[in-house]
Amino acid sequence: MNPLRRPAALWFADALVILAIAAWSYGASQLPDFVLPGPLAVGSRLLALFTDGEFLFHTLASTIRVLGSVLLALVIGGGLALLARGLPLLTALINGVLQPFLSAFPSIGWAILAAIWFSPGHFSIVFVQVAILAPFCLINISEGLRQIDRELLEMATSFTRQRGRIVFRVGLPLLLPYVIGSLRIAYGVAWKIALVSELLGSTSGLGFLMLRAQGSADLTTVLAACLAIVALFFAGERLILDPLARRYATR
């Protein structure tokens, strides 16, 4: 596409970004670094988070925890939704008691409980993230199961009596858009809570890095860590979630 023929909205968005950076640069020039570092200093530290060995270790630690937590939450939330669907005896318990309880329980409460119950480390952080993310997956996949067209399942039954074949050839494709939606929601929320869980119970990760930077009034690292999360979220959306959505959720 000819860059000169880009939509006006994109030009406007780019202009706003440039103005924001210019305003940031001007504001930083009027203030000390521990109050507002300039964009060049933050950009240099952001690059270090993805290239320097020490910083990269913390970036990878947070990323691996987020990805693992999202997958575990999907398995747990999806498993609970399937249990409620397959065993009517558990429907009231899961949808009427467990799901509202998990949805209403405060995020900071899980973080404090994990700090008391477990030693600082990977397990406590993943526990917090999964406990917060699982209800999102449970709600979304439960809704997907309710929306599955029963007439299609009945029609599939007329062609084959093999339950597994019906599930994988008919039920699963109908449910995939909701699974992708659960992944998208959980991935976005995971990055929002990653820092909180790492601040209270970790010796590695971007949250730990920010806590250490706070102690030394290193606002450059704090801002760079925040921007690193934005970059990682954007990369995950574009490289993983969007291709999955195009492949499976638009059938």
C-alpha positions as CSV (number, residue, x, y, z in Angstrom):
1,M,0.0,0.0,0.0
2,N,1.2,3.5,-0.9
3,P,2.1,5.1,2.5
4,L,0.8,8.4,1.2
5,R,-2.6,6.8,0.8
6,R,-3.0,5.7,4.4
7,P,-6.3,6.5,6.0
8,A,-6.6,9.9,7.7
9,A,-7.3,8.2,11.1
10,L,-3.8,6.5,11.0
11,W,-2.1,9.8,10.2
12,F,-4.0,11.4,13.0
13,A,-3.0,8.7,15.4
14,D,0.7,8.9,14.4
15,A,0.6,12.7,14.9
16,L,-0.8,12.3,18.4
17,V,2.0,9.8,19.3
18,I,4.6,12.3,18.0
19,L,3.0,15.1,19.9
20,A,2.9,13.0,23.1
21,I,6.6,12.1,22.8
22,A,7.5,15.8,22.1
23,A,5.5,16.9,25.2
24,W,7.1,14.1,27.3
25,S,10.6,15.2,26.1
26,Y,9.8,18.9,26.9
27,G,8.4,18.0,30.4
28,A,11.5,15.8,31.1
29,S,13.8,18.6,30.2
30,Q,12.1,20.8,32.9
31,L,12.2,18.1,35.7
32,P,14.9,16.0,37.3
33,D,15.4,12.4,36.1
34,F,14.0,10.9,39.3
35,V,10.7,12.7,38.6
36,L,10.4,12.3,34.8
37,P,13.2,10.8,32.7
38,G,13.3,11.6,29.0
39,P,12.1,9.3,26.2
40,L,15.6,8.6,25.1
41,A,16.7,7.3,28.5
42,V,13.6,5.2,28.8
43,G,13.9,3.9,25.3
44,S,17.5,2.9,26.0
45,R,16.5,1.0,29.1
46,L,13.5,-0.6,27.3
47,L,16.0,-1.9,24.7
48,A,18.1,-3.3,27.5
49,L,15.1,-5.2,28.9
50,F,15.1,-7.2,25.6
51,T,18.9,-7.5,25.0
52,D,20.9,-7.1,28.2
53,G,21.4,-10.5,30.0
54,E,20.3,-9.4,33.5
55,F,17.3,-7.4,32.4
56,L,16.3,-10.0,29.8
57,F,16.1,-12.7,32.5
58,H,13.4,-10.7,34.3
59,T,11.5,-10.1,31.1
60,L,11.5,-13.8,30.2
61,A,10.5,-14.8,33.7
62,S,7.4,-12.6,33.6
63,T,6.5,-13.7,30.0
64,I,6.8,-17.4,30.8
65,R,4.7,-17.0,33.9
66,V,2.0,-15.1,32.0
67,L,1.8,-17.6,29.2
68,G,1.8,-20.6,31.6
69,S,-0.9,-19.0,33.8
70,V,-3.1,-18.2,30.8
71,L,-3.0,-21.8,29.6
72,L,-3.6,-23.3,33.1
73,A,-6.5,-20.9,33.6
74,L,-8.0,-22.0,30.3
75,V,-7.7,-25.7,31.2
76,I,-9.1,-25.2,34.7
77,G,-11.9,-22.8,33.6
78,G,-12.8,-24.8,30.6
79,G,-12.7,-28.0,32.6
80,L,-15.1,-26.6,35.2
81,A,-17.4,-25.4,32.4
82,L,-17.4,-28.9,30.8
83,L,-18.1,-30.4,34.2
84,A,-21.1,-28.2,34.7
85,R,-22.4,-29.0,31.2
86,G,-21.8,-32.8,31.5
87,L,-22.9,-33.3,35.1
88,P,-26.1,-31.5,35.8
89,L,-25.6,-32.3,39.5
90,L,-22.6,-29.9,39.6
91,T,-24.2,-27.1,37.5
92,A,-25.6,-25.2,40.5
93,L,-22.4,-25.6,42.5
94,I,-20.1,-24.4,39.7
95,N,-22.2,-21.7,38.0
96,G,-24.2,-20.7,41.1
97,V,-21.6,-20.7,43.8
98,L,-18.0,-21.2,42.6
99,Q,-18.1,-18.9,39.6
100,P,-19.6,-15.9,41.5
101,F,-17.2,-16.5,44.4
102,L,-14.1,-16.6,42.2
103,S,-15.3,-13.6,40.2
104,A,-16.0,-11.5,43.2
105,F,-12.8,-12.4,45.2
106,P,-10.5,-9.4,45.1
107,S,-7.2,-9.8,43.2
108,I,-5.1,-8.3,45.9
109,G,-6.6,-10.8,48.3
110,W,-5.2,-13.7,46.2
111,A,-1.8,-12.0,46.2
112,I,-1.7,-11.5,50.0
113,L,-2.9,-15.1,50.6
114,A,-0.2,-16.4,48.3
115,A,2.4,-14.4,50.1
116,I,1.3,-15.9,53.4
117,W,0.8,-19.5,52.2
118,F,3.7,-20.0,49.8
119,S,7.4,-19.1,49.6
120,P,8.3,-16.4,47.1
121,G,8.8,-17.9,43.7
122,H,7.2,-19.1,40.5
123,F,4.5,-21.2,42.1
124,S,3.0,-18.4,44.3
125,I,2.9,-16.0,41.3
126,V,1.3,-18.6,39.0
127,F,-1.2,-19.4,41.7
128,V,-2.3,-15.8,42.0
129,Q,-2.6,-15.3,38.2
130,V,-4.5,-18.6,37.7
131,A,-6.9,-17.9,40.5
132,I,-7.8,-14.5,39.0
133,L,-7.9,-15.6,35.3
134,A,-9.8,-18.9,35.7
135,P,-13.2,-17.2,36.3
136,F,-12.9,-15.3,33.0
137,C,-12.3,-18.6,31.1
138,L,-15.1,-20.3,33.0
139,I,-17.7,-17.6,32.2
140,N,-16.7,-17.4,28.5
141,I,-16.6,-21.1,27.8
142,S,-19.8,-21.7,29.8
143,E,-21.5,-19.2,27.5
144,G,-20.0,-20.9,24.5
145,L,-21.4,-24.3,25.6
146,R,-24.8,-22.7,26.1
147,Q,-24.7,-21.2,22.6
148,I,-23.8,-24.4,20.8
149,D,-26.6,-25.3,18.3
150,R,-28.3,-28.4,19.6
151,E,-29.9,-29.1,16.2
152,L,-26.4,-29.4,14.7
153,L,-25.4,-31.9,17.3
154,E,-28.6,-33.9,16.7
155,M,-27.9,-33.8,13.0
156,A,-24.4,-35.1,13.6
157,T,-25.8,-37.9,15.7
158,S,-27.9,-39.0,12.7
159,F,-24.6,-39.5,10.8
160,T,-22.5,-41.2,13.4
161,R,-23.0,-42.6,16.9
162,Q,-19.3,-42.1,17.9
163,R,-19.4,-39.4,20.6
164,G,-15.8,-38.5,20.2
165,R,-16.2,-37.9,16.5
166,I,-19.2,-35.6,17.2
167,V,-17.3,-33.7,19.8
168,F,-14.2,-33.1,17.7
169,R,-15.8,-32.6,14.3
170,V,-18.9,-30.5,15.4
171,G,-18.8,-29.4,19.1
172,L,-15.2,-28.3,19.3
173,P,-15.3,-26.1,16.1
174,L,-18.4,-24.4,17.4
175,L,-16.7,-23.8,20.8
176,L,-13.4,-22.5,19.4
177,P,-14.4,-18.8,19.0
178,Y,-15.2,-18.8,22.7
179,V,-12.0,-20.5,23.6
180,I,-10.1,-17.9,21.5
181,G,-12.1,-15.2,23.2
182,S,-11.1,-16.6,26.6
183,L,-7.5,-16.6,25.6
184,R,-7.6,-13.0,24.5
185,I,-9.3,-11.8,27.7
186,A,-7.1,-13.9,30.0
187,Y,-3.9,-12.8,28.2
188,G,-4.8,-9.1,28.5
189,V,-5.8,-9.4,32.2
190,A,-2.7,-11.5,33.0
191,W,-0.3,-8.7,32.1
192,K,-2.3,-6.3,34.2
193,I,-2.0,-8.5,37.3
194,A,1.5,-9.9,36.6
195,L,3.2,-6.9,38.3
196,V,1.0,-7.0,41.4
197,S,1.7,-10.7,42.0
198,E,5.4,-10.2,41.4
199,L,5.6,-7.2,43.7
200,L,4.4,-9.3,46.6
201,G,6.1,-12.6,46.1
202,S,8.9,-12.8,43.6
203,T,12.7,-12.6,43.3
204,S,12.5,-12.2,39.5
205,G,10.3,-10.7,36.8
206,L,9.4,-7.2,35.7
207,G,7.4,-6.6,38.9
208,F,10.5,-7.4,41.0
209,L,12.6,-5.2,38.8
210,M,10.1,-2.3,39.3
211,L,10.1,-2.9,43.1
212,R,13.9,-2.8,43.1
213,A,13.9,0.3,40.9
214,Q,11.5,2.1,43.3
215,G,13.9,1.6,46.2
216,S,16.6,3.4,44.3
217,A,14.3,6.1,42.8
218,D,15.0,4.7,39.3
219,L,12.0,5.9,37.4
220,T,13.7,5.1,34.1
221,T,13.5,1.4,34.8
222,V,9.9,1.7,36.1
223,L,8.7,3.4,32.9
224,A,10.7,1.0,30.7
225,A,9.2,-2.0,32.5
226,C,5.7,-0.6,31.9
227,L,6.4,-0.1,28.2
228,A,8.0,-3.6,28.0
229,I,4.6,-5.0,29.1
230,V,2.8,-3.0,26.5
231,A,5.2,-4.2,23.9
232,L,4.9,-7.9,25.0
233,F,1.1,-7.6,25.1
234,F,1.0,-6.1,21.6
235,A,3.4,-8.8,20.3
236,G,1.3,-11.6,21.8
237,E,-1.9,-10.1,20.2
238,R,-0.4,-9.7,16.8
239,L,1.8,-12.8,16.6
240,I,-0.4,-15.4,18.5
241,L,-3.9,-14.3,19.2
242,D,-4.8,-12.6,16.0
243,P,-3.6,-15.5,13.8
244,L,-5.5,-17.9,16.0
245,A,-8.6,-15.8,15.7
246,R,-8.4,-15.6,11.9
247,R,-7.7,-19.4,11.7
248,Y,-10.4,-20.7,14.0
249,A,-12.7,-18.0,15.3
250,T,-14.0,-16.8,11.9
251,R,-15.0,-20.1,10.5
